[in-house]
Amino acid sequence: MKKELKEKFVTVRLPESVLAQLQAVCESETRTMSAQILYYIKKGLVIKN
């Protein structure tokens, strides 16, 4: 039996300096902010997907 995955929404507070760097990376890699944050979370947790 396969479990259905449901998305959860969270609010993240970032310092302005981190936000500016994250936005610059998003623009250079043509990703959305949420996709880039998810990428870093998965990379940090070593989740393959």
C-alpha positions, 0 to 999 in steps of 0.5 A: 500500500502506497502512502499519499504524500501531502505538501505542507506549507511553512514560513521561513524567516531569513536575514536580509543578507541571506535572502539577497544571496538566495534571490541571486542564486535563484536568478542565476539558476532560473529556479523559483525561491521555493524550489531553491530552498527545497533543493538546499533542504534536500541536499542538507538532509541527503534525501534523494529525489 
